[in-house]
Amino acid sequence: MSLLRKCRVGAHFMKRWNHVSRQPGIEAKLRGSFEPTHLSVQNESHMHSVPQHSETHFKVTIVAECFNGLSLVKRHRLIHDCLKEELSTGVHALSIEAHTPEQWVGLEGMTTKSPPCMGGGVTRTTS
C-alpha cells in the first residue's frame, strides 16, 4: 500500500472514530446569536432511516426576547442563517419551535412531538 493511500485510510479512520458531536456546536451558535431564555437541541436522527450514531436530524426549541414582533417565518430564517454551515455540511433536517418568552409561558413549556419518519423515499398517498 502506498504512503498516500495509508494516510488517506488512516485519516478516514481517525475522522470516523474521533468524531466530535455537532450538537454542542449548534447549541453554542444559537446561544451566541439569540441569547435564549430556554434552548433545547435534540438529536432525532435515531428516529430516521440513517446509520447508527448519525447527526443529521435535529429538533430545536428556542425561546428568546429577540423574537418579539417577528413572524414565525422570519424566526425560522434567522435560525437557518445562524446554522447555515451545519445545514450545508451534513445536517439534513432541522425542526424548529421558536417562541417569545410570553408564548412559552402560555405553552407551559410544552413542545410538539416530532412526527414519525416516513422512511427514505416513502411517499404518503391520499385516498
N, C-alpha and C positions, 0 to 999 in steps of 0.2 A: 504494500500500500504506500502510495506517495506521501511525502510530508504534508503537502497541501490537503490531500484527502483526509489524513489523520487529524489535521487541525479542524477541518470542517466537521468531521464526525465528533471530535471532542467538544467543539463549540456547541453543536446541537445538543449533545448530552448534557453539558453544563447549563445551557439555557433551559432545557426541559426540567432538570432536577433542582436548579437554583431559582425556581420560579418565584417572582415577587407578586403578591396579590394586587390586583387592580383596585380593590375596594377601598383601602386606606387612601390611595391617591385621589379617588373620586370624592371621598369624604372631605379631604383636605382642600381640594379645589372649591367645593361647594361652600364649605365654612369660610374660606378666604374671600369668596366673591359675594356671598349673601348674608353673612353673619346671622345664621338662623337661630331662632329660639328653640327649635326642635329639628333634628335631622336623623333620618334613618335610611341607610343604604343596605339593601338586602340583595344578595346574590341568588337569583331564582333560576340559574342555569340548570340545576338538577331537575327542574320541572319540565325540561325541554329535551328534544332529541339531539343531544350533544354529548361528546365524550365526558367521562367522569372527571371531575375537578375543573371543568371549564368555567370561564368567567366571561360569558357572552350576553347574559340576560340579567339586568338589574332593575330593581324597583326602588325609586327614590321618593321618600316622603319628606317634604321640607316646609317649614313654617318660618316666614321672615317678614319683618316690617316693610321691607322694600317692595313687597308685592302689593301693598295697598294702592288702590287706584289702577292696577294693571289688569288687563284681561287675562283669562286663562291661557290663551294662545301666546300672548306676549311673555308670560311667565315661562311657558314651555320653551319658547325660542331663546330666552336668556339662559336657561339651563342647558339647552343643546349647544349654544355658543360656548358656554363655560367648559363643556365636556367634548368639544369638537375633536380634540386629539384622540381621546378614548374611543369615540364613535367611528373614527377613521382607521383605528388600529386594532380592531377585534371585538369591541362591544357591539353586538348585533341589535340588541333591543333594550330600550330604556322606558320603563313605565314610570310616569311622574304623577305625584299628587303634590301640588304646590298651593299652599294656603297662606292667608294672612293670619296673624295671631287671633283676631276676632273670629274668623271662620273656624279655626282649630278648636277654640273654646266651645263653639256651637256643635262641633262634631264629637266633642268629649274624647278626643284622642283616637277616634275610631277611623280605620282606613278600610278601603275596599279590598276584597280578596282578589288576587290575580286569577284570570281565567285559566282553565287547563290548556295545555299545549295541544294543538291540533295535529302535531307531527309534521315534520318537514314535507312539504309538497301536498299535504292533505287539504283539500278544499271542502268547505261546507256547501251542501246543496240545499236549496229551498224547495218546499213542496207546493 
